[in-house]
Amino acid sequence: MPVTDDEPGLTAAEVANLLGVKRQTVYAYVSRGVLHRRLSLDGRTSLFDRGEVEELRLGRRPEQEGEMRTILATGLTRVADEGLWIRGRDVVQLVEGGAGFLDVAELVWDGAADTPVDGELIGWPPIETGPDRLPPTLDTSDPASLLDQLQILVAVAAAADPMRHDLSPRSVRAAGRRMITAMASGLRHRMAEPTPPDASLPVGSWLPAVLWHQLSPSPAEPAKLLALDAALALLVDHGLATSTLAARVAASVRADPYAVVTSGLGTLGGPLHGRASSVVNDLYRSAERDAPAAAVGQLQRRGLRVPGFGHTVYRSQDPRYGALMSRVVAGWADDPRLGVVFGVRDVVAQRNAAVPNVDLALGALTFLADMPPNAGEAVFAVARTAGWLAHALEEYGEKPFRFRTRAHYVGPHPGAAAAAAPGGDGGG
């Protein structure tokens, strides 16, 4: 489609100059879906969107030794310093306007017109994955077992779904609804049996109610459930994070939806991805015991970074932080521990230019809700399952096996190893 006179665009030469690459590289970006071109009114000249080029330019940084990069075209989520959008909708604005996890999940799946299979809705009725389905050696009272439990619950749900190999969009979304419900209702930190959500709650609050019941001994008050629902909604997707890339690689070889989520969970289990809110929770507990300044100072004396501050994408404050913290404040307005939460934030702000991110707010929620430290990791995993499946749906529409990374062997030469072995011919 040609661009109009009021949207002239950039020529290939201008794009190459802005990005500091050759024109051939610009067209390579087009073939890989990194950039998109349109024809000018003369029908011959390629023109490029200035905003898309500028976004790519700002994302270019010197490659580090051993670093492997990939750029994928996606129509799902845009993460930029100005905000977070899913399918062109501002997620923060949606949540601030009352949208919850169910709304954002259906948005990222593009499945609002679906009729839930067998009348199931996300959150209720619970999937039959009680404590008898978990290995007897698994200590469900150990907060560290939460992610292990989720992996087991997904495997159990997969075994119970004979249609799991149907990769059509509607079937994948149905599997997602079952899976997320199984994950939330199957967690056994408190060994509590799931109970039907309060009939007065809206349908969209059923999942937060079930998850709250499994993780917190505190009463599930409406304002607190709204905070948990907001956290789930804000964490649905955040672009091509490491766990999301793992999910897409699995989908590229046509793994079923449950295997896709298992791939994401396996990557999420690493200490460098998904656990930041757990460390924040620990920080708040220390601050409650020793005072915020003492707790932050202890981290600094150990040479550790204060968790919950700064972000690799956002140069200014993570927009999800404010949206979630406003719900946390509303839910715990009369809780004196809220002073501990803000005390940590203020102590860091006095000496550091780093601004809060969503992990600081998620850690505050789990701390104030009396959840175990690793509860934030479980909340993150349940929410991000919706995002992983959205990326899987998109990847199922691509050519399979497109992740074909080549290895450059740098080990010993095969012949050299044989010659160096005892009895080998060491002659030159």
QUIBEL-V662959 format. One record per residue. RES is the residue in three letters. SS is DSSP state (helix for helix, strand for strand, loop for the rest). OMEGA is omega in radians with two decimals (999 if undefined). Layout:
res->[RES | RES]
ss->[SS | SS]
omega->[OMEGA | OMEGA]
This chain:
res->[MET | PRO | VAL | THR | ASP | ASP | GLU | PRO | GLY | LEU | THR | ALA | ALA | GLU | VAL | ALA | ASN | LEU | LEU | GLY | VAL | LYS | ARG | GLN | THR | VAL | TYR | ALA | TYR | VAL | SER | ARG | GLY | VAL | LEU | HIS | ARG | ARG | LEU | SER | LEU | ASP | GLY | ARG | THR | SER | LEU | PHE | ASP | ARG | GLY | GLU | VAL | GLU | GLU | LEU | ARG | LEU | GLY | ARG | ARG | PRO | GLU | GLN | GLU | GLY | GLU | MET | ARG | THR | ILE | LEU | ALA | THR | GLY | LEU | THR | ARG | VAL | ALA | ASP | GLU | GLY | LEU | TRP | ILE | ARG | GLY | ARG | ASP | VAL | VAL | GLN | LEU | VAL | GLU | GLY | GLY | ALA | GLY | PHE | LEU | ASP | VAL | ALA | GLU | LEU | VAL | TRP | ASP | GLY | ALA | ALA | ASP | THR | PRO | VAL | ASP | GLY | GLU | LEU | ILE | GLY | TRP | PRO | PRO | ILE | GLU | THR | GLY | PRO | ASP | ARG | LEU | PRO | PRO | THR | LEU | ASP | THR | SER | ASP | PRO | ALA | SER | LEU | LEU | ASP | GLN | LEU | GLN | ILE | LEU | VAL | ALA | VAL | ALA | ALA | ALA | ALA | ASP | PRO | MET | ARG | HIS | ASP | LEU | SER | PRO | ARG | SER | VAL | ARG | ALA | ALA | GLY | ARG | ARG | MET | ILE | THR | ALA | MET | ALA | SER | GLY | LEU | ARG | HIS | ARG | MET | ALA | GLU | PRO | THR | PRO | PRO | ASP | ALA | SER | LEU | PRO | VAL | GLY | SER | TRP | LEU | PRO | ALA | VAL | LEU | TRP | HIS | GLN | LEU | SER | PRO | SER | PRO | ALA | GLU | PRO | ALA | LYS | LEU | LEU | ALA | LEU | ASP | ALA | ALA | LEU | ALA | LEU | LEU | VAL | ASP | HIS | GLY | LEU | ALA | THR | SER | THR | LEU | ALA | ALA | ARG | VAL | ALA | ALA | SER | VAL | ARG | ALA | ASP | PRO | TYR | ALA | VAL | VAL | THR | SER | GLY | LEU | GLY | THR | LEU | GLY | GLY | PRO | LEU | HIS | GLY | ARG | ALA | SER | SER | VAL | VAL | ASN | ASP | LEU | TYR | ARG | SER | ALA | GLU | ARG | ASP | ALA | PRO | ALA | ALA | ALA | VAL | GLY | GLN | LEU | GLN | ARG | ARG | GLY | LEU | ARG | VAL | PRO | GLY | PHE | GLY | HIS | THR | VAL | TYR | ARG | SER | GLN | ASP | PRO | ARG | TYR | GLY | ALA | LEU | MET | SER | ARG | VAL | VAL | ALA | GLY | TRP | ALA | ASP | ASP | PRO | ARG | LEU | GLY | VAL | VAL | PHE | GLY | VAL | ARG | ASP | VAL | VAL | ALA | GLN | ARG | ASN | ALA | ALA | VAL | PRO | ASN | VAL | ASP | LEU | ALA | LEU | GLY | ALA | LEU | THR | PHE | LEU | ALA | ASP | MET | PRO | PRO | ASN | ALA | GLY | GLU | ALA | VAL | PHE | ALA | VAL | ALA | ARG | THR | ALA | GLY | TRP | LEU | ALA | HIS | ALA | LEU | GLU | GLU | TYR | GLY | GLU | LYS | PRO | PHE | ARG | PHE | ARG | THR | ARG | ALA | HIS | TYR | VAL | GLY | PRO | HIS | PRO | GLY | ALA | ALA | ALA | ALA | ALA | ALA | PRO | GLY | GLY | ASP | GLY | GLY | GLY]
ss->[loop | loop | loop | loop | loop | loop | loop | loop | loop | strand | strand | helix | helix | helix | helix | helix | helix | helix | helix | loop | loop | loop | helix | helix | helix | helix | helix | helix | helix | helix | helix | loop | loop | loop | loop | loop | strand | strand | strand | loop | loop | loop | loop | loop | loop | strand | strand | strand | loop | helix | helix | helix | helix | helix | helix | helix | helix | helix | loop | loop | loop | loop | loop | loop | loop | loop | loop | loop | loop | loop | loop | loop | loop | loop | loop | loop | strand | strand | strand | strand | loop | loop | strand | strand | strand | strand | loop | loop | strand | strand | helix | helix | helix | helix | helix | helix | loop | loop | loop | loop | helix | helix | helix | helix | helix | helix | helix | helix | helix | loop | loop | loop | loop | loop | loop | loop | helix | helix | helix | loop | strand | loop | loop | strand | loop | loop | loop | loop | loop | loop | helix | helix | helix | loop | loop | loop | loop | loop | loop | loop | loop | loop | helix | helix | helix | helix | helix | helix | helix | helix | helix | helix | helix | helix | helix | helix | helix | helix | helix | loop | loop | loop | loop | loop | loop | loop | loop | loop | helix | helix | helix | helix | helix | helix | helix | helix | helix | helix | helix | helix | helix | helix | helix | helix | helix | helix | loop | loop | loop | loop | loop | loop | loop | loop | loop | loop | loop | loop | loop | loop | loop | loop | helix | helix | helix | helix | helix | helix | helix | helix | helix | helix | helix | helix | helix | loop | loop | loop | loop | loop | loop | helix | helix | helix | helix | helix | helix | helix | helix | helix | helix | helix | helix | helix | loop | loop | loop | loop | loop | loop | loop | helix | helix | helix | helix | helix | helix | helix | helix | helix | helix | helix | loop | loop | loop | loop | helix | helix | helix | helix | helix | helix | helix | helix | helix | helix | helix | helix | loop | loop | loop | loop | loop | loop | loop | helix | helix | helix | helix | helix | helix | helix | helix | helix | helix | helix | helix | helix | helix | helix | loop | helix | helix | helix | helix | helix | helix | helix | helix | helix | helix | loop | loop | loop | loop | loop | loop | loop | strand | loop | loop | loop | loop | loop | loop | loop | loop | loop | helix | helix | helix | helix | helix | helix | helix | helix | helix | helix | helix | helix | helix | loop | loop | loop | loop | loop | loop | helix | helix | helix | helix | helix | helix | helix | helix | helix | helix | helix | helix | helix | helix | loop | loop | loop | loop | strand | loop | helix | helix | helix | helix | helix | helix | helix | helix | helix | helix | helix | loop | loop | loop | loop | loop | loop | helix | helix | helix | helix | helix | helix | helix | helix | helix | helix | helix | helix | helix | helix | helix | helix | helix | helix | helix | helix | helix | helix | loop | loop | loop | loop | loop | loop | loop | loop | loop | loop | loop | loop | loop | loop | loop | loop | loop | helix | helix | helix | helix | helix | helix | helix | loop | loop | loop | loop | loop | loop | loop | loop]
omega->[-3.13 | 3.08 | 3.14 | -3.11 | -3.12 | 3.06 | -2.98 | -3.12 | -3.14 | 3.06 | 3.13 | 3.13 | 3.12 | 3.10 | 3.13 | 3.14 | 3.14 | -3.09 | -3.12 | -3.14 | 3.07 | 3.12 | 3.12 | 3.13 | 3.10 | -3.13 | 3.02 | 3.07 | 3.12 | -3.11 | 3.14 | 3.12 | -3.14 | 3.06 | 3.12 | -3.11 | 3.04 | -3.13 | 3.07 | -3.10 | 3.11 | 3.09 | -3.07 | -3.02 | 3.08 | 3.10 | -3.05 | 3.13 | -3.09 | -3.12 | 3.13 | 3.12 | -3.13 | 3.11 | 3.10 | -3.14 | -3.13 | 3.14 | -3.13 | 3.06 | -3.12 | 3.11 | 3.09 | -3.12 | 3.14 | -3.11 | 3.10 | -3.09 | 2.98 | 3.11 | -3.12 | 3.02 | 3.14 | 3.07 | -3.04 | -2.93 | 3.05 | 3.12 | -3.13 | -3.11 | -3.12 | -3.14 | -3.10 | -3.13 | 3.00 | -3.09 | 3.08 | -3.14 | 3.12 | -3.04 | -3.13 | 3.11 | 3.11 | -3.12 | 3.11 | 3.11 | 3.06 | 3.12 | 3.12 | -3.09 | -3.11 | -3.14 | -3.09 | 3.09 | 3.13 | 3.09 | -3.10 | 3.07 | -3.07 | -3.01 | -3.08 | -3.09 | -3.13 | 2.91 | -3.09 | -3.11 | 3.11 | 3.11 | -3.10 | 3.03 | -3.14 | 3.08 | -3.12 | 0.02 | -3.12 | 3.07 | -3.09 | 3.11 | -3.08 | -3.08 | 3.13 | 3.11 | -3.10 | 3.14 | -3.11 | -3.14 | -3.12 | -3.14 | -3.08 | 3.07 | 3.12 | -3.13 | -3.12 | -3.10 | -3.03 | -3.13 | 3.06 | 3.13 | -3.13 | 3.11 | 3.11 | -3.12 | 3.09 | 3.12 | 3.11 | 3.13 | 3.11 | -3.12 | -3.11 | -3.09 | -3.12 | -3.12 | -3.03 | -3.13 | 3.04 | -3.06 | 3.06 | -3.07 | -3.10 | -3.14 | 3.12 | 3.11 | 3.10 | 3.10 | 3.12 | 3.14 | 3.11 | -3.07 | -3.11 | 3.10 | 3.12 | -3.14 | -3.08 | -3.06 | -3.08 | 3.12 | -3.08 | 3.06 | -3.09 | -3.07 | -3.12 | 3.07 | 3.14 | 3.09 | -3.13 | 3.09 | 3.08 | -3.10 | -3.14 | -3.14 | 3.02 | -3.10 | -3.11 | -3.14 | -3.10 | -3.13 | 3.07 | -3.13 | 3.13 | -3.12 | 3.10 | -3.10 | -3.11 | -2.98 | -3.03 | 3.04 | -3.10 | 3.10 | -3.12 | 3.14 | -3.07 | -3.10 | 3.12 | 3.05 | 3.09 | 3.11 | 3.11 | 3.10 | 3.11 | 3.12 | 3.12 | -3.11 | -3.08 | -3.08 | -3.08 | -3.12 | 3.12 | 3.11 | -3.01 | 3.03 | -3.05 | -3.13 | 3.11 | 3.06 | 3.11 | 3.12 | -3.14 | 3.10 | 3.10 | 3.14 | -3.11 | 3.08 | 3.04 | 2.96 | -3.14 | -3.05 | -3.14 | 3.09 | 3.08 | -3.13 | 3.09 | 3.10 | 3.11 | -3.14 | 3.13 | 3.11 | 3.14 | -3.11 | 3.11 | -3.09 | -3.08 | -3.07 | 3.02 | -3.05 | -3.04 | -3.11 | 3.10 | 3.11 | 3.08 | 3.11 | 3.09 | 3.14 | 3.11 | 3.13 | 3.10 | -3.14 | 3.10 | -3.10 | -2.98 | -3.04 | -3.07 | -3.09 | -3.14 | -3.12 | 3.11 | 3.13 | 3.12 | 3.08 | -3.11 | 3.09 | 3.12 | 3.13 | -3.10 | 3.09 | 3.09 | -3.07 | 3.07 | -3.12 | 3.12 | 3.14 | -3.12 | -3.11 | -3.04 | 3.05 | 3.02 | -3.03 | 3.02 | -3.06 | 3.14 | -3.09 | -3.10 | -3.12 | -3.14 | -3.11 | 3.12 | 3.09 | 3.11 | 3.13 | 3.13 | -3.10 | -3.06 | -3.06 | -3.09 | -3.10 | -3.13 | 3.13 | 3.07 | 3.08 | 3.07 | -3.13 | -3.13 | 3.08 | 3.09 | 3.13 | -3.07 | 3.12 | 3.13 | -3.10 | -3.11 | -3.02 | -2.97 | -3.14 | -3.13 | -3.10 | -3.08 | 3.01 | -3.02 | -3.14 | 3.11 | 3.13 | 3.13 | 3.07 | 3.10 | 3.14 | -3.10 | 3.10 | -3.10 | -3.14 | 3.14 | 3.07 | 3.09 | -3.09 | -3.09 | -3.13 | 3.12 | 3.10 | 3.11 | 3.09 | 3.12 | -3.08 | 3.13 | -3.13 | -3.05 | 3.05 | 3.10 | 3.12 | 3.13 | -3.12 | 3.06 | 3.10 | 3.08 | 3.10 | 3.12 | -3.11 | 3.10 | 3.12 | 3.12 | 3.07 | -3.11 | 3.10 | -3.09 | 3.05 | -3.04 | 3.14 | -3.14 | 3.13 | 3.04 | -3.04 | -3.14 | 3.14 | -3.14 | 3.12 | -3.11 | -3.12 | -3.11 | 3.13 | -3.14 | -3.11 | -3.11 | -3.12 | 3.10 | -3.13 | -3.13 | 3.11 | -3.11 | -3.11 | 3.13 | 999]
